[in-house]
Amino acid sequence: MTRIKEKFAELKAKKEKALIAYIMAGFPNEKATISTVRGLVKGGADIIELGFPFSDPLADGPVIQNASTISLEKGTKIAKFFSLVKKIRKETDIPLILMTYTNILYHKGYAKFISEAKKAGIDGFILPDMSIEESKEYLQAAKNKADTIFLISPNTSNTRIQKISKASSGFLYLVAVFGTTGVKTGIKKYTLDAIKQVKKQTKGKIPVGIGFGVSTPEDVKKYIKAGADAVIVGSAYLKLIEKTPQTNLESKIASFTKSLKKQTIL
Ligand SMILES: O=P(O)(O)OC[C@@H](O)[C@@H](O)c1c[nH]c2ccccc12
C-alpha cells in the first residue's frame, strides 16, 4: 500500500479530509523548497504534489509557468530532483506525488523513470497530459510501485468517469474549473454539482480531490462541505513563496497551511 493510500485511510479514521499542497521543486531554489516542505509538514499538510519543471506546461497558468521557468533556469534536472526527493525523505514520511508532463517520463522510459522515482521516495504521479487512451505502458510501469492519479473535469461523462477512475489509484483529481491552474474564479455551482456527480459515479471506491483556483480557507471549507475528500492548493503557495523572504518562509508556509488544514477537519 502506498503512503497515499495509507494517508487517506488514516484520515478517514480520524474523520478528516486531505489538504494537498502543490509546490514547484527548485522554485526559487532548492533551499526554499526544503524550507517550504518543512513548513507544510509543520502546518499539517497531508500530501505534497512536487512539480518537476517542463518547458511547455500547457495546463499551467502564469504563476506556475513562471515558477517552472525559474526552476529550469536554476538548473533543475531529473538527477537533482531525485536527490532533492531523497533529502526530503530523510526528514519526513509525508506522501509525495510527482507532478510533471508525460514527455519527462517518456524520454527515460516509463519503467526506468518510475522505479527510480519510487527508490527516491515518490509515491504517486499526476501527469496532466496523460490520456487514458495512451496510458497502457505507464500503468504497467506504475503497477504495485506508485499511484496513478488521473484528471477529470466537470464535463467528463459518467462512462468516462468510470473508465478513468478504474485506471486511477490514490485519488481522482477533479479539476474545478475549465482552463489553467491559478485562476481564482470563486466557487462555481457546476463544480459543486460535479463533486457530487463524481462521488456518485465512483461509489466511494476512490477518494476525489479537487483543485484549480483554491486559495483560501473559505474555498477549502466549501469544497469539503460539498463532499471533496481532498483539496489541492498550488498557485496560492507559489505566490506566498514568491513574496516571502527565505528566512521566514518555513513559518509563513506553516501558518498558511494551518489555516487551510483546519477546514478539512470535520
Ligand atoms: O494552482 P492552483 O490553481 O491552486 O491548482 C492546483 C495546481 O497548481 C496543481 O495541482 C497543478 C500544478 N500543475 C498542474 C497541471 C495540471 C493539473 C494540476 C496541476
The ligand as an ORCA input file, in Angstrom:
! r2SCAN-3c Opt
* xyz 0 1
  O      -2.512     26.322     -8.876
  P      -3.928     26.017     -8.431
  O      -4.965     26.883     -9.144
  O      -4.063     26.012     -6.914
  O      -4.237     24.496     -8.911
  C      -3.553     23.337     -8.315
  C      -2.451     23.020     -9.258
  O      -1.481     24.037     -9.121
  C      -1.692     21.689     -9.140
  O      -2.497     20.614     -8.760
  C      -1.094     21.545    -10.509
  C       0.037     22.173    -10.910
  N       0.194     21.991    -12.259
  C      -0.857     21.264    -12.735
  C      -1.192     20.883    -14.024
  C      -2.372     20.167    -14.224
  C      -3.183     19.845    -13.137
  C      -2.861     20.232    -11.801
  C      -1.707     20.977    -11.653
*
